[in-house]
Amino acid sequence: MVWNEYNDSDILFSCNKSYNSNVELNKYILQAIYLFPMSILNFFIFYTIMIRNRAQYSSNSFFILYGINCFLCGFLQLQDAIITRPFIYVMMLCDIFHQYFYSPRFLSTFNFITVSYGRVAVTITHGITVFNRLSCVYYPITYEKNWNRALPYLIIFIFLSPLLVVWNLFISRIYVSPVFGGFSPNYMRRVSWAGVSLFQTILLLISIAIDIVGTIGTIIKLSLMSVRMKKSERALYVTSIVTSIGFCCAAMFQYYFATSHTLDTSSLYALNFICYDYIFASTPLILLYNSRELRSHVFRLRKLSSNGTVFTVRTMSAILQYDRVTYKCNCGIWKPLPSLYFCRNCFKFKCDECGMKEIDLLFCPRCLEVSSVPDSRMKKNRCFNCNDCPLCENVLSARTCDEKFYLICQYCQWSTREAGVEDRENIKKWPIHENPRSDFFHEVVSYMKRLEVIENAPKELKSRKASKTWSALHLKDKFGLQKMVEKRRKMLAPETKPMDPHAPEDPPTLEDEFNPLDFRSLDELISQPLANQSDALLPARVALQARTLVRCDECERTLIKRDFGASSYKFKISTFAREFAPDVRLSRPVELSPGKQSHVLLSITNHSISPLNLTIIPLSEEGLIKCEMKPLELTLPSTKDANTPPKGVPAERSDIIVFRQHNRVGLQFEVVPANESDRFLGFHIKYTQNGAFEQQTLSDADSSQKHADKPLEVFLKIALI
């Protein structure tokens, strides 16, 4: 219906007595049987993700979005079970309250707006969740970082964007019309073209398209993997089919409501409600079906099970992080592989702790201007071209006014005009707080230098003459004068006595009224210590930064050295351990249960320029997970020879080697954790690199070591949880 001038009057209606009250009551009871439990389940999943197990799920954007979706579904189901459905099916309520709803009432208005708002929010959340799942497969490395950064804005978008759909309800007349044996709210559009059903139809069709495209893209990406995750593909098929059926049915009903002008829609109302009940109920059930970890958290399977605790790694982005696999450095510290270096002269691994660092370059982080050591010392390690804001420490930008410059901060809008500094024609010369005793200190320094010259003159003359031999008797205190002087000094020293214990004095109190803005912050005092409380803060010159090179602490050979230039990202010398050691990483999530056998899938990659002959030996130390595997020998081709078929793969080890792909191999191990505290799996890898050091010159290595295949070894620990 469309708004007209008679919409302010009461709209009379009567209950339809043609329906059987007992049959209608049974309809409500049947719907309430599943509405209340599913609403409780949705709220319980939301409580588990957001409150009870927030530490496990707060870093996972997918579960946060699904938790919001469960909250919306649970709220709508609870509202239908308490308000909407009783007034539709319980005929006794219609006989009592139908006269109350002749005129607009808050209950009918609130119920109709919140139902429409919630359905739109669920549709938008579903589309964002599908896109989240798609990006996890295509961008596993940056997935977690990007989504955690955008998640607050997406949550705001989820709760505000439905207002663009239901805005017409706030200005339209919401009335009550008979449906079945009761009544249900409807509305007369104030703006004729802004139909809520039409907007919902468009959103549902967009959500269906996103669901289909996202599911197809995800399954294609999973099918192209070297090891197909058939369980995940099957779960995606089921999820896509279940959700698509519900949204397609809802889109058809909303399209009918948007284009039809008839009021006899009782049967369609019932089918529409059942369709949305299907959508709201499938949301928690699909999530519990696919996530074993969430299922154990919701139903407390950890405490009910006698087999122990189940731990699960959730996201692929967490598995692929380098810090999950640590290598043992020569100094005994465990570091990730990108944080280690390799000395080709000592054949040892080095890290930032045991390597020697030297300043290679001094530069400004703002303008990247390179400064020599004498220049930086004269400039007091500051850049004269760049200035920072004294309040927020952001870079200051130059503005022109009447052919003169002044500085302004784009963040806090502080400017040099606030400090009382006049605009200048030269953009580089800005005043700073000078030390009032700087002239005195300069005079003292020059005076001390003159004294140094005077004192060093006799020593230089004596050093030129022949040295005389002095006996030990001349160096002794012949008459004991030194002892007498020391004894007299001790006698004349004032005697110190400890103070008697006494009651503490009353501490000074602050003034009654003071403005905290009148006092400077600690950062401001540190940045400009020479500024008094009454002085205005001036632009702070940017401190120079140093770029370092790394040397070996034993042979002092250079390990890391960059090209000249602060903006260059290339290396003159680079001996990263990644180019000389096998890169071991987790490939699949791991589920551990104390006393039970679990499978661990690892991938080993050879990034060096020569083949690797590996011998993998599991470690059985205390605190490590026991690995049931014998020493394994295999050969990995180099990056250049990755297209050639690998050699040296024993046939009896084919059950351990899962896949081979160029210079990468996948291995599957069986582990048995002893207790819940065991989290690490240890390996000892012995390997040789055929021709890895042929590029060394005679100055880098001895001729006897030049073409030798020196056996190397590395110890590593893998954090499975």
Rosetta blueprint (number, residue, H / E / L):
1 M L
2 V E
3 W L
4 N L
5 E L
6 Y L
7 N L
8 D L
9 S L
10 D L
11 I L
12 L L
13 F L
14 S L
15 C L
16 N L
17 K L
18 S L
19 Y L
20 N L
21 S H
22 N H
23 V H
24 E H
25 L H
26 N H
27 K H
28 Y H
29 I H
30 L H
31 Q H
32 A H
33 I H
34 Y H
35 L H
36 F H
37 P H
38 M H
39 S H
40 I H
41 L H
42 N H
43 F H
44 F H
45 I H
46 F H
47 Y H
48 T H
49 I H
50 M H
51 I H
52 R H
53 N L
54 R H
55 A H
56 Q H
57 Y H
58 S L
59 S L
60 N L
61 S H
62 F H
63 F H
64 I H
65 L H
66 Y H
67 G H
68 I H
69 N H
70 C H
71 F H
72 L H
73 C H
74 G H
75 F H
76 L H
77 Q H
78 L H
79 Q H
80 D H
81 A H
82 I H
83 I H
84 T H
85 R H
86 P H
87 F H
88 I H
89 Y H
90 V L
91 M H
92 M H
93 L H
94 C H
95 D H
96 I H
97 F H
98 H H
99 Q H
100 Y H
101 F H
102 Y L
103 S L
104 P L
105 R L
106 F H
107 L H
108 S H
109 T H
110 F H
111 N H
112 F H
113 I H
114 T H
115 V H
116 S H
117 Y H
118 G H
119 R H
120 V H
121 A H
122 V H
123 T H
124 I H
125 T H
126 H H
127 G H
128 I H
129 T H
130 V H
131 F H
132 N H
133 R H
134 L H
135 S H
136 C H
137 V H
138 Y H
139 Y L
140 P L
141 I L
142 T L
143 Y H
144 E H
145 K H
146 N H
147 W H
148 N H
149 R H
150 A H
151 L H
152 P H
153 Y H
154 L H
155 I H
156 I H
157 F H
158 I H
159 F H
160 L H
161 S L
162 P L
163 L H
164 L H
165 V H
166 V H
167 W H
168 N H
169 L H
170 F H
171 I H
172 S L
173 R E
174 I E
175 Y E
176 V E
177 S E
178 P E
179 V E
180 F L
181 G L
182 G E
183 F E
184 S E
185 P E
186 N E
187 Y E
188 M E
189 R E
190 R L
191 V L
192 S L
193 W L
194 A L
195 G L
196 V H
197 S H
198 L H
199 F H
200 Q H
201 T H
202 I H
203 L H
204 L H
205 L H
206 I H
207 S H
208 I H
209 A H
210 I H
211 D H
212 I H
213 V H
214 G H
215 T H
216 I H
217 G H
218 T H
219 I H
220 I H
221 K H
222 L H
223 S H
224 L L
225 M L
226 S L
227 V L
228 R L
229 M L
230 K H
231 K H
232 S H
233 E H
234 R H
235 A H
236 L H
237 Y H
238 V H
239 T H
240 S H
241 I H
242 V H
243 T H
244 S H
245 I H
246 G H
247 F H
248 C H
249 C H
250 A H
251 A H
252 M H
253 F H
254 Q H
255 Y H
256 Y H
257 F H
258 A H
259 T H
260 S L
261 H L
262 T L
263 L L
264 D L
265 T L
266 S H
267 S H
268 L H
269 Y H
270 A H
271 L H
272 N H
273 F H
274 I H
275 C H
276 Y H
277 D H
278 Y H
279 I H
280 F H
281 A H
282 S H
283 T H
284 P H
285 L H
286 I H
287 L H
288 L H
289 Y H
290 N H
291 S L
292 R H
293 E H
294 L H
295 R H
296 S H
297 H H
298 V H
299 F L
300 R L
301 L H
302 R H
303 K H
304 L H
305 S L
306 S L
307 N L
308 G L
309 T L
310 V L
311 F E
312 T E
313 V L
314 R L
315 T L
316 M H
317 S H
318 A H
319 I H
320 L L
321 Q L
322 Y H
323 D H
324 R H
325 V E
326 T E
327 Y E
328 K E
329 C L
330 N L
331 C L
332 G L
333 I L
334 W E
335 K E
336 P E
337 L H
338 P H
339 S H
340 L L
341 Y E
342 F E
343 C E
344 R L
345 N L
346 C L
347 F L
348 K E
349 F E
350 K E
351 C L
352 D L
353 E L
354 C L
355 G L
356 M E
357 K E
358 E E
359 I E
360 D E
361 L E
362 L E
363 F E
364 C L
365 P L
366 R L
367 C L
368 L L
369 E L
370 V E
371 S E
372 S L
373 V H
374 P H
375 D H
376 S H
377 R H
378 M H
379 K L
380 K L
381 N L
382 R E
383 C E
384 F E
385 N E
386 C E
387 N E
388 D E
389 C L
390 P L
391 L L
392 C L
393 E L
394 N L
395 V E
396 L E
397 S E
398 A E
399 R E
400 T E
401 C E
402 D L
403 E L
404 K E
405 F E
406 Y E
407 L E
408 I E
409 C E
410 Q L
411 Y L
412 C L
413 Q L
414 W L
415 S E
416 T L
417 R L
418 E L
419 A L
420 G L
421 V L
422 E L
423 D L
424 R E
425 E L
426 N L
427 I L
428 K L
429 K L
430 W L
431 P L
432 I L
433 H L
434 E L
435 N L
436 P L
437 R L
438 S H
439 D H
440 F H
441 F H
442 H H
443 E H
444 V H
445 V H
446 S H
447 Y H
448 M H
449 K H
450 R H
451 L H
452 E H
453 V H
454 I H
455 E H
456 N H
457 A H
458 P H
459 K H
460 E H
461 L H
462 K H
463 S H
464 R H
465 K L
466 A L
467 S L
468 K L
469 T L
470 W L
471 S L
472 A H
473 L H
474 H H
475 L H
476 K L
477 D L
478 K L
479 F L
480 G L
481 L H
482 Q H
483 K H
484 M H
485 V H
486 E H
487 K H
488 R H
489 R H
490 K H
491 M H
492 L H
493 A L
494 P L
495 E L
496 T L
497 K L
498 P L
499 M L
500 D L
501 P L
502 H L
503 A L
504 P L
505 E L
506 D L
507 P L
508 P L
509 T L
510 L L
511 E L
512 D L
513 E L
514 F L
515 N L
516 P H
517 L H
518 D H
519 F L
520 R L
521 S L
522 L H
523 D H
524 E H
525 L H
526 I H
527 S H
528 Q L
529 P L
530 L L
531 A L
532 N L
533 Q L
534 S L
535 D L
536 A L
537 L L
538 L L
539 P L
540 A E
541 R E
542 V E
543 A E
544 L L
545 Q E
546 A E
547 R E
548 T E
549 L E
550 V E
551 R E
552 C L
553 D L
554 E L
555 C L
556 E L
557 R L
558 T E
559 L E
560 I E
561 K E
562 R E
563 D L
564 F L
565 G L
566 A L
567 S L
568 S L
569 Y L
570 K L
571 F E
572 K E
573 I E
574 S E
575 T L
576 F E
577 A H
578 R H
579 E H
580 F L
581 A L
582 P L
583 D E
584 V E
585 R E
586 L E
587 S L
588 R L
589 P L
590 V L
591 E E
592 L E
593 S L
594 P L
595 G L
596 K L
597 Q L
598 S E
599 H E
600 V E
601 L E
602 L E
603 S E
604 I E
605 T E
606 N L
607 H L
608 S L
609 I L
610 S L
611 P L
612 L E
613 N E
614 L E
615 T E
616 I E
617 I E
618 P E
619 L L
620 S L
621 E L
622 E L
623 G L
624 L E
625 I L
626 K E
627 C E
628 E L
629 M L
630 K L
631 P L
632 L E
633 E E
634 L E
635 T E
636 L E
637 P L
638 S L
639 T L
640 K L
641 D L
642 A L
643 N L
644 T L
645 P L
646 P L
647 K L
648 G L
649 V L
650 P L
651 A H
652 E H
653 R H
654 S L
655 D L
656 I L
657 I E
658 V E
659 F E
660 R E
661 Q E
662 H L
663 N L
664 R E
665 V E
666 G E
667 L E
668 Q E
669 F E
670 E E
671 V E
672 V E
673 P L
674 A L
675 N L
676 E L
677 S L
678 D L
679 R L
680 F E
681 L E
682 G E
683 F E
684 H E
685 I E
686 K E
687 Y E
688 T E
689 Q E
690 N L
691 G L
692 A L
693 F L
694 E L
695 Q L
696 Q L
697 T L
698 L L
699 S L
700 D L
701 A L
702 D L
703 S L
704 S L
705 Q L
706 K L
707 H L
708 A L
709 D L
710 K L
711 P L
712 L E
713 E E
714 V E
715 F E
716 L E
717 K E
718 I E
719 A E
720 L L
721 I L
